[in-house]
Amino acid sequence: MSGSELFRAGVLVLPEPQEAVLSDGSFLLKAGTAVTLVGRPSQADHFAATVFAEEMKSRFGLSLKVGTSRGAVRLKRDAKAKVRAQGYTLTVAADGVEVVGVDEPGLYYGVQTLIQLARRSPTGSVEVPKVRIRDWPDIRLRAIHYDTKHHQD
């Protein structure tokens, strides 16, 4: 993990994405930012969008709007995305964010990565670094083992 571009930049994401390229700058999340579900969203897609909105409210006090109208944060599924099963692409630009899951789990995992990327800036705003991530699991079951029995010092 110490060799990744994200880690060297102080951006910690678990699990570490397969591919990530950081750029200068960030996207600013503001109260009222619209989270758009593109296409024909499923219940699982709505769940992913709602989780994102609830986490931004809980962590930063930001109220986001979830819907199907045009917004700065776009969530969609595309079975033709160039990632494996449960994979996603996450693109953060100065003018918006797009998470594309190859399937429902992929969209959810992309949203989880987006949540981890959001930070409070020194000016008090909430920002997400400009990045392009492609990720997918090496194995079907994604998990992190956190050993609570040893080395808690």
Secondary structure, DSSP 8 states (H G I E B T S, - for coil): -TTSHHHHTT---SS--SEEEEEEEEEEE-TT-EEEE-SS--HHHHHHHHHHHHHHHHHH----EEESS--SEEEEE-TTSSS-TT-EEEEEETTEEEEEESSHHHHHHHHHHHHHH-EE-TTS-EEEEEEEEEE--SSSS------SSS---
